């Protein structure tokens, strides 16, 4: 069973949806023009207070924590930073709201020396940033450069990043035939592996504008973690000598997503609005769906039994994209879900604490 939670209450949504009669395209255009004209005369602070509420769909009993918040400002601009925790491996979200009467124009935003794309809204600007699981704990700078008239100005705030102790596996992870070096070295598989690598690279090279509105979703209808984010794993590897398995040097990897329990065929939901850029059976990932949410924010879903979307499809938060499965390198049915923000993998469920809105 799934429930809907909402926060960041809106006083403005009803104004946008109340309409009891049909309109022609010309009338709709005139209404849109008049609404835009009226909106330009409304103070940014009032538009901000009236932005649509954030709606989060999650399994019954799953607790969505309130985000931590950092606020800093000057006479022209107010900046609010959010994260489930300002700690390693979390997704971050910012809002920039002009002071009433001011007219700042943002030029550049950066966090810890990395550029952060931003999206203009009716009330200001917003965007997502990543706190890397490998970030050194301590103070990081969030910086905004903007123009006020003919002057270039800068506003910055300090973000103190906390350390996170990630789990370490104490046993070798044997993936059966996928741990067999001779099996994965077969020419037909090597060709397939290269094709899958190219498809994945192309998908994550997608460039698009921010498409997340005010909805977010847990990817499952139940919450049971079977594989923790950023857990250090040691994968077994072996070669065969006759009928015997002979162990060879394996490899160490960090689990860049989260494994969630599910029976084969159980629903998998898109975590946010976006466009499907890959829906393909892969060698290692099994049935893989990648959703581009814009500004290099991607969620992806592995090992599925079925996929009900295809590349090019638009999806909304909470929309079914497939079913849980046991395809690819698995030891049993589950969903591997991951969230990448400009190449940095964060805890995928950390996004659910963010008060996203447009």
SULDA-V729741 format. One record per residue. N is the residue number from 1. SS is DSSP state (A for helix, B for strand, O for the rest). PHI is phi in whole degrees, 0 to 359 (NA if undefined). PSI is psi in degrees with one decimal (* if undefined). Layout:
# SULDA-V729741
<<N,SS,PHI,PSI> <N,SS,PHI,PSI>>
This chain:
# SULDA-V729741
<<1,O,NA,137.4> <2,B,244,144.8> <3,B,238,160.6> <4,B,248,127.6> <5,B,243,147.1> <6,B,220,152.6> <7,B,209,177.8> <8,O,63,61.6> <9,O,304,136.7> <10,O,260,143.2> <11,O,245,9.2> <12,O,242,-22.3> <13,A,300,-43.2> <14,A,302,-34.2> <15,A,298,-32.5> <16,A,277,-23.2> <17,A,251,-10.4> <18,O,286,111.3> <19,O,197,117.1> <20,O,264,-2.5> <21,O,224,156.0> <22,O,286,153.9> <23,O,230,153.4> <24,O,282,166.1> <25,A,298,-35.6> <26,A,294,-42.0> <27,A,294,-41.0> <28,A,298,-40.2> <29,A,296,-39.9> <30,A,295,-42.2> <31,A,298,-44.2> <32,A,299,-41.9> <33,A,296,-44.1> <34,A,294,-39.2> <35,A,296,-42.6> <36,A,296,-41.3> <37,A,297,-42.6> <38,A,293,-38.7> <39,A,296,-34.3> <40,A,295,-21.6> <41,O,267,-2.7> <42,O,269,131.9> <43,O,303,144.5> <44,A,302,-37.2> <45,A,297,-35.9> <46,A,288,-42.1> <47,A,298,-38.7> <48,A,296,-45.0> <49,A,296,-27.1> <50,O,263,11.1> <51,O,294,155.1> <52,O,301,143.6> <53,O,291,151.9> <54,B,279,132.0> <55,B,243,124.3> <56,B,239,125.4> <57,B,261,130.5> <58,B,209,159.4> <59,B,296,150.0> <60,O,302,132.5> <61,O,92,-13.5> <62,O,282,126.8> <63,O,265,121.3> <64,O,264,116.0> <65,O,282,148.3> <66,O,290,143.8> <67,O,285,152.9> <68,B,283,155.3> <69,B,219,139.2> <70,B,233,130.8> <71,B,237,133.5> <72,B,214,156.6> <73,B,200,166.7> <74,O,227,-163.7> <75,O,288,-12.5> <76,O,246,-23.1> <77,B,215,137.1> <78,B,247,128.2> <79,B,244,131.0> <80,B,236,125.6> <81,B,251,139.6> <82,B,231,147.8> <83,B,201,148.8> <84,O,308,-45.2> <85,O,213,140.3> <86,O,278,75.3> <87,B,214,164.8> <88,O,307,139.7> <89,O,81,18.7> <90,B,250,148.4> <91,B,280,142.0> <92,B,240,159.3> <93,B,216,139.0> <94,B,231,154.0> <95,B,230,137.1> <96,B,237,117.6> <97,B,241,122.4> <98,B,297,144.8> <99,O,292,145.6> <100,O,302,130.1> <101,O,91,-13.2> <102,O,267,161.3> <103,O,226,54.3> <104,O,291,149.6> <105,B,233,114.2> <106,B,289,133.6> <107,B,257,-41.3> <108,B,202,144.5> <109,B,229,139.7> <110,B,217,151.6> <111,B,228,123.2> <112,O,53,38.9> <113,O,85,-3.0> <114,B,254,136.1> <115,B,297,142.5> <116,O,240,115.0> <117,O,296,151.9> <118,O,224,154.2> <119,B,240,131.0> <120,B,281,138.0> <121,O,237,-179.7> <122,O,297,-28.2> <123,O,252,-4.1> <124,B,158,-126.5> <125,B,219,158.2> <126,B,206,166.3> <127,B,180,176.8> <128,B,242,146.1> <129,B,222,164.8> <130,B,242,139.1> <131,B,258,107.8> <132,O,297,144.4> <133,O,294,-15.3> <134,O,259,4.2> <135,O,298,137.5> <136,O,288,126.9> <137,O,302,147.9> <138,B,134,-164.7> <139,B,276,132.1> <140,B,236,151.9> <141,B,259,127.8> <142,B,253,117.2> <143,B,236,136.4> <144,B,236,125.4> <145,B,251,129.2> <146,B,217,165.9> <147,B,251,136.5> <148,B,237,101.0> <149,O,67,-126.6> <150,O,268,0.2> <151,B,259,138.5> <152,B,266,130.1> <153,B,233,162.8> <154,B,225,138.7> <155,B,227,136.0> <156,B,218,153.8> <157,B,225,156.6> <158,B,263,130.0> <159,B,244,118.1> <160,B,267,114.0> <161,B,269,128.9> <162,B,266,154.3> <163,O,282,148.8> <164,O,232,131.7> <165,O,268,109.7> <166,O,269,150.6> <167,O,289,155.3> <168,B,234,127.4> <169,B,291,139.0> <170,B,259,3.7> <171,B,224,156.9> <172,B,292,139.9> <173,B,261,109.4> <174,O,264,119.2> <175,O,259,25.6> <176,A,63,-127.6> <177,A,298,-25.4> <178,A,285,-13.3> <179,A,269,-4.9> <180,B,275,110.1> <181,A,301,-35.8> <182,A,290,-35.5> <183,A,295,-49.6> <184,A,285,-12.8> <185,O,269,-0.1> <186,O,299,139.2> <187,A,306,-41.9> <188,A,294,-32.7> <189,A,283,-36.9> <190,A,299,-38.7> <191,A,296,-43.8> <192,A,295,-41.6> <193,A,299,-41.8> <194,A,294,-40.3> <195,A,297,-41.7> <196,A,294,-38.2> <197,A,296,-40.4> <198,A,294,-41.7> <199,A,295,-40.2> <200,A,293,-43.0> <201,A,298,-42.3> <202,A,296,-41.1> <203,A,298,-45.0> <204,A,279,-1.5> <205,O,269,-1.5> <206,O,302,136.9> <207,O,242,122.1> <208,O,206,164.7> <209,O,280,158.1> <210,O,308,123.0> <211,O,242,-1.1> <212,O,285,127.2> <213,O,265,-113.2> <214,O,238,17.0> <215,B,245,144.0> <216,B,221,159.4> <217,B,210,139.2> <218,O,296,143.0> <219,O,282,-5.0> <220,O,227,167.3> <221,O,263,7.0> <222,O,212,156.5> <223,O,237,106.6> <224,O,214,110.3> <225,B,278,128.7> <226,B,245,-10.8> <227,B,211,118.8> <228,O,277,148.5> <229,O,298,137.4> <230,O,58,26.1> <231,O,287,134.0> <232,B,281,124.7> <233,B,236,147.5> <234,B,244,116.7> <235,B,268,134.1> <236,O,287,152.6> <237,O,213,145.3> <238,B,205,161.1> <239,B,239,159.7> <240,B,260,136.1> <241,B,237,100.6> <242,O,69,-123.0> <243,O,262,0.3> <244,B,265,144.8> <245,B,268,128.2> <246,B,244,120.7> <247,B,293,138.3> <248,O,234,176.1> <249,O,297,123.1> <250,O,272,-157.5> <251,B,220,154.9> <252,B,260,138.2> <253,B,215,154.6> <254,B,254,132.9> <255,O,287,107.3> <256,O,276,-1.1> <257,O,226,-156.2> <258,B,229,134.7> <259,B,262,127.7> <260,B,240,133.8> <261,B,294,148.4> <262,O,184,146.9> <263,O,284,153.5> <264,O,305,128.1> <265,O,93,-10.5> <266,O,298,147.2> <267,B,293,145.1> <268,B,241,131.2> <269,B,247,144.8> <270,O,293,136.9> <271,O,282,-20.0> <272,O,199,171.0> <273,O,295,146.9> <274,B,173,-168.0> <275,B,238,131.2> <276,B,289,122.9> <277,B,250,-8.6> <278,B,203,131.4> <279,B,215,96.0> <280,B,206,148.0> <281,B,280,123.0> <282,B,247,164.3> <283,O,291,-54.5> <284,O,272,-42.4> <285,O,279,-11.7> <286,B,68,-149.4> <287,B,291,116.3> <288,B,239,131.6> <289,B,240,128.4> <290,B,244,128.3> <291,B,246,125.8> <292,B,268,118.3> <293,O,262,2.1> <294,O,97,151.8> <295,O,55,36.1> <296,O,65,32.3> <297,B,254,121.0> <298,B,232,141.3> <299,B,245,148.4> <300,B,215,155.8> <301,B,224,121.1> <302,B,244,162.6> <303,B,69,19.8> <304,B,289,150.0> <305,O,284,-35.1> <306,B,214,157.4> <307,B,232,129.7> <308,O,249,13.5> <309,O,234,165.6> <310,O,225,163.8> <311,O,303,133.6> <312,O,102,-18.1> <313,O,290,142.1> <314,B,268,136.1> <315,B,233,153.5> <316,O,253,159.0> <317,O,304,130.9> <318,O,87,-0.3> <319,O,279,137.7> <320,B,291,129.6> <321,B,244,-8.9> <322,B,171,-166.2> <323,B,232,150.4> <324,O,301,144.4> <325,B,207,-165.3> <326,O,221,45.7> <327,O,263,151.6> <328,O,82,-151.5> <329,O,276,87.8> <330,O,223,164.4> <331,O,247,-1.3> <332,O,175,168.0> <333,O,295,132.0> <334,B,189,170.3> <335,B,250,128.4> <336,B,260,117.4> <337,B,242,141.0> <338,B,219,155.0> <339,B,227,123.0> <340,B,242,128.4> <341,B,243,102.6> <342,O,50,49.3> <343,O,87,-5.8> <344,B,257,122.0> <345,B,275,123.1> <346,B,246,168.1> <347,O,301,119.1> <348,A,300,-32.5> <349,A,278,-6.1> <350,A,294,-21.7> <351,A,291,-23.4> <352,A,292,-16.3> <353,A,274,-6.3> <354,O,271,133.4> <355,O,278,62.5> <356,O,294,138.7> <357,O,196,164.1> <358,O,237,*>>
